[in-house]
Amino acid sequence: MNKVVADIHAIWETIRGSGTFLFRFRFWTYEETWQWIFSVLLKGTFCRFFSVVCLIFSLWFAIKRRNLIASLSFFAVMLCFMYGAQVIHFIGLL
């Protein structure tokens, strides 16, 4: 049991010792990390999955709940997933 507590304490001291985890990133590594996250979310399988989920929620809010604002919000998020990568790639950010 003491080994587990010591391991948890060592992990906590590593995290706490540097302030926050963002300070451990150098700028270029931090920037590349966010570019990777956006490229994964806006391209491929994740993009299609989140688009379908947002479309289903949009239709559900429009038909079943009769909430037009929530329906349009999910539809806008779906459009961002569908066309976001192309727009960001056209601008040159991805």
NORFENQUI-V24700 format. One record per backbone hydrogen bond with DSSP energy under -1.0 kcal/mol. NH is the residue of the N-H (numbers start at 1). CO is the residue of the C=O. Records with the same first field share a line. If there is no record, write none. Layout:
# NORFENQUI-V24700
NH->CO  CO
This chain:
# NORFENQUI-V24700
5->1
6->2
7->3
8->4
9->5
10->6
11->7
12->8
13->9
14->10
15->11
16->12
17->13
19->16
20->18
23->20
30->26
31->27
32->28
33->29
34->30
35->31
36->32
37->33
38->34
39->35
40->36
41->37
42->38
48->44
49->45
50->46
51->47
52->48
53->49
54->50
55->51
56->52
57->53
58->54
59->55
60->56
61->57
62->58
63->59
64->60
65->60
67->61
71->67
72->68
73->69
74->70
75->71
76->72
77->73
78->74
79->75
80->76
81->77
82->78
83->79
84->80
87->83
88->84
89->85
90->86
91->87
92->88
93->88
